[in-house]
Amino acid sequence: MKEDVGHRSAVNIAGDSISIPHTWNGLDGQDGGNDYYRGKCWYVRKFNKKDFELNECTYLEFKGVNASAQVYINGNFVGEHHGGYSTFRFDVTNFLSDKNIIVVGVDNSKNDRVYPQTADFTFYGGIYRDVNIVSVSKNHFDFGDYGSKGAKVTCSVEGDEGIVQVDAKLVGSGTLKTTLYNHSGKVVAESKNDQVIRVKKVRLWQGLEDPYLYKIRLELLENETVMDHIEFNVGFRSYRIDPDKGFYLNGKEYPLRGVCRHQDRPGIGNALKKEHHDEDIEIIKEIGANTIRLAHYQHDDYFYDLCDKYGFIVWAEIPYISKHMNNASENAISQMKELITQLYHHPSIVCWGISNEICMYPAGSDRYDLHVKLNDLCHEMDPSRQTAIAVYMPTMIYNKLNAIPDIVSYNLYFGWYFPFVWLAGVKLDRYHNKYPNRILGLAEYGAEAMPNIHRKRPYRGDNTEEYQTIYHEKMIKVINERPYIWATHIWNMFDFGSDARNQGGEPGMNHKGLVTFDRKIKKDSFYLYKAYWSKEPFIHLCGKRFINRTGKSANIKIYSNQEEVELYNNNKLIGKQTSDKIFKFKIDLEDINQLVVKSGDLKDEMTIIKVNKKDKTYF
């Protein structure tokens, strides 16, 4: 029911029949105007107790509800949760009858108590991740611990040994048994009631090169009978960040070059299925990135599993973003506790993001105090990882917030919102020279591009695919000249919904992605980074969608990770060229131009048509 009818009336009012995952903003949150429905809706589900094999204790688990949820069973209030991106559970054992009605009120209304409220993306309302009934014995792992699995597992490395420390939180009693399996399913270590186990000649989690995972299984025993168990993947790795030389993984230099990711899709918002996450990770793998900033909130558990599996280094963060709200500090702390508790075991994660562009609006001392609290909380809950903030571009380098976390990464848009790409390097150098012992990175940079907009002479702000490539070519030079940058993250891997936006002729979208919102078109800039990052041999002709061109000549650009290319027009060799990633040719235009570029067995082609007047559909 897309209105606030109350939990009692919701049972009797006819609504739309839907399936979970679901959002009510899949359309109006992506069409522009900043007028999408932000309010309260009610979900109703009936079920019979006999349809489930229920044990002594039963939990109702929500993997993601945006932004606030009130849960009722058979008219009784069960509990509420505030925060739209994390897992939460309620013990519903004493609320269940033979026949049951679950009613959930979900609210994404504007308020000053729950983050986020101000940001450049759509806050899709709904139960947009899975809902599960989890039933266990009276002796079980504590599911009420901020949505965690009920155990904190720390993996570390000493010499060639892997060390596993288990801190289990239990409801009831029992004997804890720990078993560690290698990738082939062979037991490599096990113990009973020991909090620490050791693995000799441990195989390390080596990022993209060898993301080796072990599986840990924790069992709660009563007289050798398994009363409850949990299992998940873990990895052994060490890392450090040098303020001058950047990131090191397992003692070796490992420059981090990658992307940011928003999770939404056309028509369904954040209500994703596994195949959507699989597609995203495959595209990120193809470009050759080795790090992902999962912005600006906690993503689906499954995606962190994929990052572990494929070896990506991850920046995980909470949606404390843009505008500080004095009444929401406890909510930010709660969301950070959930983030760390739920994701602690992932070897891919190396830092906890405290805030993003939080100096966009003025605030009092409470903002500084909250950053200190969040930073201390992260170190208390997880001494093994570092803290980070993503800093708003105009923020002065000496702002006192920058001195709080372990890592400062700037969001720099020189060359897009402000002129001169090279100023990004100037700002980074000034910070590094002023604070040489601080870790500095680039959390966001990017330029908008729509694959249907083209210009022969592109310029800043024109939203053309051509300008986006020029911008990123210059930014790559800025980055490669500064080895002290600990990590770089392009904004963004994919276009995403932002209902308040209206740029480039398509309202409701941010088009800074290297790939379109529907994941169907990889923009030319995608292949620029693939040339620099990927080991997969390829060759790409830029400008395939810029078909109709005026003038006597045309500039042709090619991206490739091969050393030499040959360009042909209408079966005639235009020339050979040796270069590093970027190849540029100028051709005389014929009426129809069938262009083919080759490098060994690799080939790409496109067609250009010479026209007398500019094609207005490109503007």
N, C-alpha and C positions, 0 to 999 in steps of 0.2 A: 504494500500500500504506500503510494508516494505522497503521503501526507501524515501529519502527526495526529493520529486518531487515538493514541493511547493503547496500552497493552491489552486491556480487556476488550475494547471494541475491535481491535485488529483481528481477533479470532473469528468474528462474525461478519466482517465486511469482505465483500468479494474484491480480490486483487488480481494482479497478473501472475500467471504460473511461470516460474523461472527456475533455472538450474544454477547451482553454485559451481564455480565462482561467478559473481555478478556485480555489476555497477549500474547505477541509474544515470551516470553521466557519460556513458559511452558515446553519445552523439552531441548533446548540448555542451559537453566539456571540451569539445574540439572544433566548434564552428565559429569561434570568435565572439566578441561582444562582452566578455566577462560577465555573462548573465546566466551561467549554468546553475542548476538547482542546488542550493546549499541549504539543507534542512534535515528534517527527520523522516525516516521511512521505517516501515515495520515489516519484518519477515516472520512467517508462521510455518511451522512444520509439525505434522502429527506423526506419531509412531507408536507401535505397540512394543511393550517390553519383551514379549516372547519372541520377537523377530531378531533379537540380539542375544548372544551368549554372554550374559553379564556375570561378573565375578562379585567379590564382596564390596569393592569400591569402584565407583564409576565417575569418570571425568568427562566434561564436555570441552572439547579443544577447538579453538579458533586460531587459524594460522595467519589471519590478517583481516581486520575490519576497520574501515576508515570512516570517521576518526574516533568516535566514542560509541560504546555499545552498552546497552542495558539488557540483561538476560532474565527471562521469566520462564518458569516451568509450572504448568497447571495453575497459573495465576499467581504463583509465589515468586517474589523477587529473589534471584540467585546471586547476582553480583553485577558489577560494572567495570569497564576498562576504558582508559583514555590513552590514545596513541594508535595511529592507524597502520603501523607497519610491522608489528611484532606478534609473536605467538602468545596467547594467554589461555588459561584453563580455569574451570570451576569444578569443584567437587559437588556432584549432583546426586550422590548416592541417596540421600534422605529426601530428595524432591520427587523421585520417580514413583509412578504407579503402574498398574498394568497397561493403561492407556495414557498417553502423554501428549501434551501440546507444548512445544517450545516456541516462545515469542521473543524476538530480538529487535529492540529498537536501535537503529543505527543513525548517527547524527554527524553530518559534516558541516554544521552551521558555523558561521563566523563567531569567534569568541576570543577571549584573551587568556585562556587557561591551558590550551592544548596546542603544541607545535605540530605542523607549521600552519601559519596563517597568512604570511606574506612571502611570496616566492614566484619565480617565473616558470611555474608548471601547474597543471590542473590537479586539484585535490579531489580525485574521484571518490564519491561516496559509495559504500556498499560492503557486503560480505564478499570480498573479491579473491579470497583464497579458501582453501579447503576447510571443512568443518568435520571433526571426527568424534566419535564416542570411543573413549579409551577405558577399558575395564580391567582392574587388577585385583590381586588379593589384598587382604588387610595389611600385609607386610609388603611394602613396595618402595621403589625409588620416588623421591618427593617431586611430584609434578607441579607443585605449587611454588617452586623456587624460581620466581620471575620467568616462568614459561620454559625453564631449562629441561633437560632430559633427566635431571636428578643427580648428576655427577659432574664434577669438574676434573678433567683429565689433562695433565700437563706433560708434554713430551719435550725432553731436552737432550743434549748431546754432550758427552764427555769422552774425548778421544775417539775411539771406534765403538764406544758403547752408547746405546740409547737408553734413556731413563724415563720411565713412566711413573708419574705420581697420581694416585687416584684419591680424590676427596669426594666421597659419596654422601648424599643427604638422603636419609631413610625415614620412612613412616613405618612405625612398628619395629620389629627386630629381625635378626637373621644373620647368617654368615655370608660375608661378601667374597665371591670368587671372581678373580680377574683372569681372563685369557686373551692373549695377543696372538693374532694370526698374520702370517705374511700374505703377499698378494695371491699366492697359490692355494691358500686355505690351510697351510701347515701351521701347527701350534709352535710358536717360537719362545713363548714365556707364559707362565701361569702361576698363580698364588692364591692363597686363602687368607683373607683378613690382613694381608700385608698391603700397606699403602704404596709401596715402591717396588717396582720390578725392573730388571735390567735385561737389555737385549745386546748380546755380543755381536760384533761385526755388523752393526746396524746399517741398513741401506738408507741413504739420505733422500729426502724430498728435494729434488734439484731443479725446481721450476720447470720451464718448458722442456728442458733436456731430458729429465727423468723424474716425473712427479710421482715417485713411489709412495704408495699408501699401505699401511697396515690396518687391520680391523681389530678393534677392541670389543670384547663382550664382557659385560658385567652381569653377574648373576647373584640374586639374593636367595640363599638356601636356608631351608629348615629341615634338619635331619636328611640332608642330601637331596631333598626335593626342591626343584626350582620354583620359587614363589613368584619371582618377577625377574625380568632381564631387559637390558638395553644394549644396543650395539651401534657403532658408528665408526667411520674411518678416521685415522689419525696419521700424522706424518712427523718425521724427525728432521729438523733443520735448525740452523742458526743464522742469524743475520746481524749486520751492523751497518750504520750509516756514517760515513766520514764527511765532515763539513766541506772538505776540498775535493774529494774524489768520488763522492756519491755512495751508492748502495752496494753492499757486499752480501752475497748469499753463500753460506757455508765456506767462508773465507776467501771467496773469489769475487773479483769485480763483476758486477751484474747491472749495467746501466738500465734503468727502468724507463721504458718508453711505451705509452699506452693511451687509453681512452677512458672517458667517463661514460656511464650508461644510465639512461632512464629506461624504465621497464614497460611503458605503455604501448598500446597498439590501436590502430584505427577501429572504431566502433565498439571496442571492448574495454578500453582504458587499461586499468591495471589487472583486470580479471583474466589472467593468463593461464594457459595450460602448459604442461611440460614441453610439448613440441615447440612452443614459442621460445622458451628458455634455451632449448637445444639449438634452435636456429640461430639465436643471438650469439651463443658461444662459438658456433661454427664460423660465423662471419668474423668474429673477433680473432679467432684462430687464423683465418685466412689472411687477414691483414698483417699478421706477424707481431702483434702487440704482446708484451709480456706482463703488463700490469693493467688493472681495471680499478677505477674509482667508482664505487657503487653509490651513486648520488641520488637524492640527498636524504636518504632514509634507509632503513633496513629492508633488504630485498628478500625474495623468497629463499627459504632454506635450501631448496634444490639448486639454486644458482650458485650458492657458496660451495655446495658439493661438487658442482661442475668445475668451479675454479680450482678446487683441490685436485680434482681428477686430471685436469689438463695443465696445471702448473702455473696459473696466473698469480701474481702478487696482488693482493687486494687491500685497498683503503676502504674501511667500513665506517659509517657515520650515522649520526642521528639528525633529524630535521630541525635542529636549532639554527634557523636560517633567517637572514635578511633583517628582521626586526625583533629586537629584544622586547619581551613582555614581562613586566614585573610579577604578574600573577601566575606565570607559567613556569617558574623556576623548578618547582617540585616535579612538574611533568617532564621537563628536560632531564632531570636526574633519574626519574623512573625509566624513561626510554633508554638512557645510557646503561642502567643496570640490566635491563632486558637484552639490549644489544650484546653486551659482554657475556652475560650469563648464557645466552642461547648460542652464541657463535664462538665461544672460547676455544673449542677443540680444533678449529679449522687451521691447518698449517699455512694456507694461502694468505691469511690476514696478518699484516705486520703493523698496522696502526689503527687507532680509534680516533675518528674525526669528531671533534668537539663542536665546531660551528662552521658555518659557511656565510661569508659576506655579511657578518653580523653588525658591521659598522656602517651599513647602508643608511641607517636612520640614527639620529641622536638618542642617547640613553644615559642614565645616571650611573652611579657607582655599583648598582645591583648587577649590571652586565659584567663588570670586571669580577665581582665576587662570585658570580655563577661560573665563570670560566675557571677560576681557581678551584672551586668545589668540584667541577667536572674533571679537571685535570688530576686533582688529588684522588678522586674516586676511581678513575681509570688505573692509576698506578697502584692503588690499594687492592683493587680487584684483580689486576693483571700486571704484575711487575715485569713480565717478560716482553711486553710490547710498548711502543711509544705512542704519544698523543700528537694530534695534528690539528691545525686550523687552516681553512681556505679563506684567504684574505681578500676583501673588496679592493679593487684596483686603486681607487684614489686614497686609500688608507696610507698614512705616512709610515715610513719604515720604522720610526722610533715610537709608534703607538705602543702603549704599555701592554696591550693584549698580546702583542707578538712575543713578549718575553715569557709568557706563561707555558705554552706547550713545548714539547720536544722538537716539533717540526712546524715550520711556517711555509706554506705554499701559497703563492699569489695567484689570483685570477686576473690575467692581463689580456686586455682587448685592444691594445694599440694596433692600429691598422684596420680596426673595425668601428668601434664606437668613437675612437679618437684616432687622429692621423699618425702615420709613421710607425711602421712595424718595429724599426730598430730601437724605438724607445723602450720596448720590452726588455731588451738587453741592458739598456742604461739603468732601468729601475732595478733589475736583478743584480747588476754589478754594484750599484750604490749600497744595496742592502748587504751584499756579501762582504764588501770592503769595510762597512761600518761594523758588522757583526760577524767576523770571520769564523767564529767558533759555533755559530748556529747553523742548523740544517735548513736549507732553503730549496724550495721546489716550485713547480708550475702546475697548479691544481686545475686551471682552466685556461684555454685560449681557443679562439675559433672565429669563423666568419660565416654568415648565412649564404646559402646557395640553393636555388631551385633548379632542377634539371631542365625546366622548360624556358628558362630566362637566359639569354645570351647576348653578348656584345662583342664587336670586333675590337673595341678599345674599352675594356672594363675599368671600373673605378670603384673606390671604397663606397660601400653602401648600396651598390646596384643590384645585389642579390643574384648575380650571375654565377654560373658554374665556373666561368673563366676567372673571375676575381678571386673566388675561394682558392683556386689552385695557386694563384700568384701569392696570396697571403700566406698559405701554408709553406710554399717554397722558401719564403723569407723567414718564417718562424723556425723551420728546420735548421737554417743557417744559424739563427740566434741560439738555438738549443745546443747544436753540435760544437759551438765555440766555447761552451761553458760546462766543463766536466763536473763542476761542483753541484749542479742541479741534481738533487737526489732522485727526483721522478718527474715525469711530464705526463699530463693527462689532457687529451684533446676534448674540447667541448663541442660536439658530443659524438658518440659513435652513431647514434640514430636521431633523426628528427623526432620531436616529441610534442605532445599536446600542451598548449599554454593558452587557455581561452581568452586571456586578456590581450594577447598579441594581435597585431595586424600589419604584417610586413610581407612584401613580395607577392601581394595579390592573393594570398591564401590565409584568411584570418584564422586565429586559434592555433597557430603552429609556430614552433621555433625550428628554423631550418638550418641550424648550424651542424647538423649531422653529416657524417661522411656517407651515410646511407639513408634512403628515404624512410618515412614513417612506416610504410607497409613492407619494408625490407626488400623491395623488388628491384630497386635501382641503386647500384653503387656509383656514387658521383666520382668524377675524375680524381678528386683529391684522395679518395680511398686508395687509388692505385699509386699515387705519389708515396704514401706511407708504406704501402706494400713493397714498393721498390727499395725503400730504405730498411725495412724491418724483416721482410720474409725471405726465407731461403728457397722457397718454391720458384723455379724459373718461370718467368712470364714476360709478356710484352703487351703494352696497352697504348692504343691511339686515343688521344684526348679529343673531345669535341664531336663525338658521334651524333649528339642530339642537335648540334649547330649545323644543320644541313644546308640551308639556303643562305648564301653569302654574296655580298656585293664586292665590287672592286676587281682589279686585274690580278691580284695575288692574295695568298692566304698564308698565315703562319701555322705551321703544323708542329704539335708538341707530342712527344712520346715519353712514357714512363716505363722503365724496365730495370731489373736487377742484372741484366746482361751488359757486357762491356761494349758491344758493337751492334748497331742496327743498320738495316738497309731500307730505304723508302722508295716505293714505286708508285707512279701515277699512270693509270691506264696502261699498265704493263711496261712502262718505261722507267728505268732506274733514275731516280732523282739524285741519289747520292748515298754514300756510306758515312757513318759517323761513329767515333769513339767518344764516350763521355761517361759521367758518373751519375746514373739514375735518371737524369733529365736530358732529353735530346730535342733539339729545335731545328726545324727546316723551314724554308720559305719556298713556296711553289707558285708558278704561274697558273692561274685558274683557266681551265677549259670549261666548256658548257656543262659537261658532266665529268666528275673526277672520281675515279675508282681507286682509292688509296689502299695500299697494302704495305705493311711494315713487317720485316722478317729479321729474325736473329736465330741462326741455325735452323732447327725444326720448328721454332716458335713463329706464330704468325697472328696478326690482327688486321682488320680491314674496316673501312667505312666509305661512305659516299658523300661528296660535297657537290651541290648544284649551284652554278653561278646564276645570280638573278640581278635584275636592274634596280630593284627597289628593296629597301630593308623589309624584312619579314616582321610585321608588327606583332605577330603572335609571340615573338621572342622578348617583348618588352614588358 
